[in-house]
Amino acid sequence: MTHPLIEAMREQASRFIALRRDLHRHPELGLAETRTSDVIAGLLTDFGYHVTRGIAQTGLVATLKRGNGHKRLGLRADLDALPIHEASGVPWQSMHDGVMHACGHDGHTAMLMAAAHYLANEGNFSGTVHLIFQPAEEHPGGARIMIDDGLFERFPCDVVFAMHNMPGIPQGHLVFREGPAMASSDDVTIILTGRGGHGAMPHRASDPIVAAASIVMALQTVISRNVDPQQTAVITIGALNAGKANNVIPDSAQLELSVRALDRNVRDLLETRICALVDAQAESFGVHAEVRYKRDYPVLVNSVDETAFARNVGIELLGAQHITPQGPALTGSEDFAVMLEHRPGSYLLIGNGAGDSSCMVHNPGYDFNDDNVVVGGAYWALLAERYLTD
């Protein structure tokens, strides 16, 4: 039997699917989501929310209080697009060259907007709901900027929740995970400085390319020999830039690394070992190494009680057959992790569709599955009603 909230969302779905497609046509990068913020702020005001804008520049919070309940719930959606040229071919394809909603943030916003409309008009709850529309999830990390702008002091939340679509999982299927759910993400730049020279006389140079090649291979041993085999960690060398001619040894070489872990202690270990290994390798080749280690998003850790609550809401809405109670951890990263460092809560996944036709996020051919506006909107509405009870 279909849950009544699913039916209620279906009745209004066309309006929010149209909103989703409008946002898709007009994607905006992080901290530049001006039009996006204007559109949703105007609608939320019409719905009856108190809207506060300018948090992290283009972010906003919409607040609705009802009854005498003291609980305060935060639900977060992200706003920003990616610097990718769209090749999906859909009629609502991006109008801006080189920018597209390749991660489904347009859909996340539409799901929360559908829930916002229901809660304002038909919601049965007592307490305060804060709808957090966050900019710059992809870059440079809008969650931290919102928190630095006083997000939780100005809009107190007892718990926070967020949801992300995931291709490869059947449409509308919900996946939960307590504990570490997504990896930390750190950016590392290694600059090797040697002494350039003629390619025919390498003995009169200090070759940074040879040092770089050795470092690339040596870094693989950090995972295989320093990290506990039962832990998950990733070191990816995404770029190695050096030289321009085959007979010239350059003065310098530069490597760019992406480093990820699902445990905070492992994250610390990776930094220690990478820095030590790079210094030792560089010295052995007679070149100088500079390591610029930038810690970006932390490990996303879902609290146990809030995940159990979110899971039970999913079962009530869809039935146990349409949820995964404890899915696998992902080595992708998400800056909602920063909010979870400040408040208990949970981050869940909603399937965007399985099979060959389901394009992965961050791909030029990706598009959000509009059927999820119904399921996601209903889920947020039910979660709010169940949490905000007298």
N, C-alpha and C positions, 0 to 999 in steps of 0.2 A: 504494500500500500504506500502510495506516495505521500510524503509529509506535507501538511497544509502549507508550510512556508515555501516549499518548492513551487506549489501551484500559485501562491501569491506572487512570487517573483516572476513566474512565467507571464503573468498578466501585464507586468510593467517592463518586461525584458527589452522590448523593441526600443524603448526610449534610451536605455542605458547601453544597448549595443550601438545605437546611433552615436551616443556620446563617445564610446570607445573608438569607433571608427573616425570620428572627428579628431580626437586626440592623436590617432595614428597618422592622419593626414598632416598634422602640424606638430611634429616632434621637436623637442627642445633639449639641449644638452644641460648638464648639471649646473645649477645656480643661474641658469638663464631661462627657466621654465615660466616666463612671464605670462604668456597667453594661457598656458595650461592652468596656472594659478588663478588667473582672472576668471576663466570659465567655471572652474569648480567652486570658487568662492562665491560667485554670483548665484549658482544653483543652490548651494548650501544655505545661503542667506534666505533665499526664497523658501527653502524647506522649513525654516524656522530656527536654524542653528545660530549661535553666537560665534562669529568667525573672527579669528585673530590672525592677521597676516604679517609678513615680514620677518618670520622666524627663520634663520639661516637664509636670509635674503628673499627667496621665493617660496619658502615653506609656509604652511598654515596649519592651524588647529581649529576644528569646529567642535563646539561644545553643546551638549544637550543635557539638561538636568530635568528629572521628573520624580515626583514623589518625595518621600522623606528618607530614602535609602542613603547610606553613608559610603557605599562602595564606589570606587572610581576606576573605570576601565579605559585602557588605551588600545585603540586599533590603528595600525599603521599601514599605509600604502605608499609606494614610491612613485615619483613623477617623471623622472628624467629618461632621455633616450640615449642612443649610442652613436658615435661617429662612424657609421657604416652606411654605404650606399645601398639602398633597398633594391632587391631583385625578386620580390615575392610575386609580382604581377597581379595583386588583388586590386579591385577598383578603388579602394581607399588607400592606395599606396602613398608613401611620403611625398609631400610636395617640395621638400627641401633636399637638394642634392647633398649626399654625404652624411645625412642624419636620418636615423630611423628608430622606431620602437622595436628593437631586435631582441628585447628581453621580456616583453609583455607588461611593462609598467603601465601602459595605457589600459590594459585589462585589469590589473590590480586596482587601479584607481576606479574603474567602472564598477567592479564588484563592490568596493566599499561605498561608492555613491549609491548603488542600488539598495544596499543595506541602510544607508543613511536616510533615504527617502521612506523606506518601510518603517524604520524606528520612529521617525518624526510623525508619521501619519497613523500607524497602527501598532507601534511597539508597546508591549506590555512589560514595563520594567520600572524599577524604583532605584534611583541613584544617578550617577553622572557618567556619561560616555564622552570621551575625547577622541575624535577622529583626527589622526596625525597624518598629514599629507607631506611627505618628506622629499626634499629635492636631493639631487646629487648622490644617489646611492652608488652609481657606478664610479663616480669620481667628482670631487675629492673626498667624499664621505660625509654626506649631509647629516647623518645621525649624530655624529660627534659635534658638528656645528650647531645643530638644534639644541643639544644638551648644554653646550657652552653658552648658548643664548638664553638659558634658564628654562628649558622645556618642562622639566619635572617639578621645578619650583613654581612656575606659573600655572601649570596644568597638572596637578598631582595625580598620579596613577598608582593604584595598588598593584596592578598587573598590566602587562602589555603583550599583544599578540600581533603576528604578521603572517602573511601567506604568499607563496610564490608558485607560479605555474611550472610544470616540469614535463617537457616532451619525453616520449617513451613510456609514459604511464597512461593507462586508459583515461579518457576524458572524464573529469569529475571525480575520479578516485582520489581519496585523501590519504596522505602518508604522514604519520607522526613519528617522532623519535625523542625520547628523553635522554638527557645527557649531551655530550658533544655531538653536534649534528652537522656542522660545517667547519671547514678548516680556517685557521688563521692565514693571512696573506701578507708576506713581506717582500719588498722590492730591494734588490741588491745590485749595485753597480760596482764593478771591479775595474780599476784603471791601472794598467801596467805600463811603467815607463822604463825604457831601456836606452840603448844607444844605436841609432840607425847606421846604416852602412850599405856598401855595395853587395848585391846578392852573390857575387863571385868570390867575395872575401868575408865570409861570415865570422871568421875568427877575430876580425877587427871590430865586431859589433856585439851588442848584447841584445839578443833577439826576443822581443816581447811576444811574438807569435808562437814560438816554440813553448815559451812559458805558459801562454794562454791555453795551448792545446793540452799541455800536461795538466793544467788546473781543471780543465773540462773533465778529463778522465778521472782525476783524483777526487773530484767532488762526488762522483758516483759512490765512492766508498763511505761517505758520511752516512748515507742511507743504509748500505749493506753491512757496515761494520761498527757504526757508532749508535745507531738507533735500535732499540729493542724490536726484534722481528714481529712482535705482536702489536706494535704501534704503527700508525700510518704517518708517513711524511713524504714530501715531494720536493726535489730540487730540479728545476728546469732551467737550462741555459737557453734563453730564447734569442739571444743575439751575441755575435762575436764580430767586432768590427776592427779591422786593422789593414793598413797598406792599400796601395792602388796600382802597383806595378810588380811584375814577377821577378824583376832583378833589383829591387830595392827593399832592404830591410827597414821597416818603419821605426820611428822612435817610440811609438806607443801602440797599445791594443786595449780594447774595452769590451767587457762582458756584461750582459744584463741577465739577472737571475730572477725567477719567481720561486719563492720558498713557502711551503705550506705544511701545517701540522694540525693534528686533531687533539693535541694535548699541550697545555701551557708549558710544562717542563720540557717536553720535546722541542717546543719552539725555542726555548732558551738554549738548549743543547745545540740545535742547528746553528744558531748565530755564533756560539762559541767555537764550534768545530770549523765552520766555514772560514771565519776570520783567521784562526790559527793555521789552517791548512793553506790558505792563499798566501799568507806571509811566509811560511816555510818554503812553499814551492817557488815563490818569486825569488827568495834569497838564493835558493839552490841554482837558479838560472842567471843570477847576477842582475836582476831587474828589481825595480821598486814597485811595491803594490800599495794602492790606496783603496780601501773598502768603504763604500758608502752604504750603510745598512739602514734602511728605512722601514720601521715597523708600521704596517698599515692596519688592516682589520684584524681584530682578535678572534680567537676560537669562539664559535657560536655555541653556547651551552644552554639547552632547554631545561628549565627547572622541572623536577619530577611531578609535583602536585599539579602545577598548571598544565603540564602536558597530559596528565591523566584526565583532568577536567576537559581539555580541548578534545581529547580522544573520545570521551563519552558523548560530547555534543555531536561529533561526527557520526557515531554509531546511532544516536537518536535520529539524526537527520536522514542518513542514507542506508543504515543497516550495516551490520558487521562485515558483510560480504563486499562492501564497497570502500573499506578502509584497510590500511596496513597499520597495525598497532605500534610496531617498532621497526621502522625502515632502516636501511643502511645509512651510515654517515656519508657525506659528500665532501670531496676535496676542493670544491668550489668555495667561494667566500661571499660574505654578505654583511653589510655594515649594520644591520639590525642587531648584530652581536654586541655592539656598543651599548644599545639600549638595554640589552639583557644583562650587561654588567652593572647596570644601575637599578633595574627593577626585575622581579621574577616574571616569567612569562614563557611563551613557546612560539616557535616558528614552524609552520607546517607547509606541506606541498600539496598542490592540486594538479592532477594529471591533465596535460594538454592534448593527449591523444597518443596512441601507440601505433606501431607499424611504420612502414617506409615513408608514408606521407607526413609523418610528424617530424618537422624540421627542428633541429636543436636551436636553442637560444644562441644569440651572438652570431647568427648566420644571416647572410643577406636575404635568404628565402623564407625566414621565419615569419609567422603571424600567430597572434593569440587566438585561441579557440573561443568564439563568442558564446558557445553553450555554457561556458564556465561562469558567465555573468549571472546566470540563474543559480547555479550550485554555490558559487562563492558568495554571492549576495545573501542567499538563504542561510548559509553557514554563519556568516558574521552576525546576521540578525538574531539567529537562535542563540549563538554564544552570548551576545549581549543580554538577551532576555534571561538566559539561565544564570549568568553571573550576577546581574543586577536585580536580585530578588530581595524582598523585605526580610 
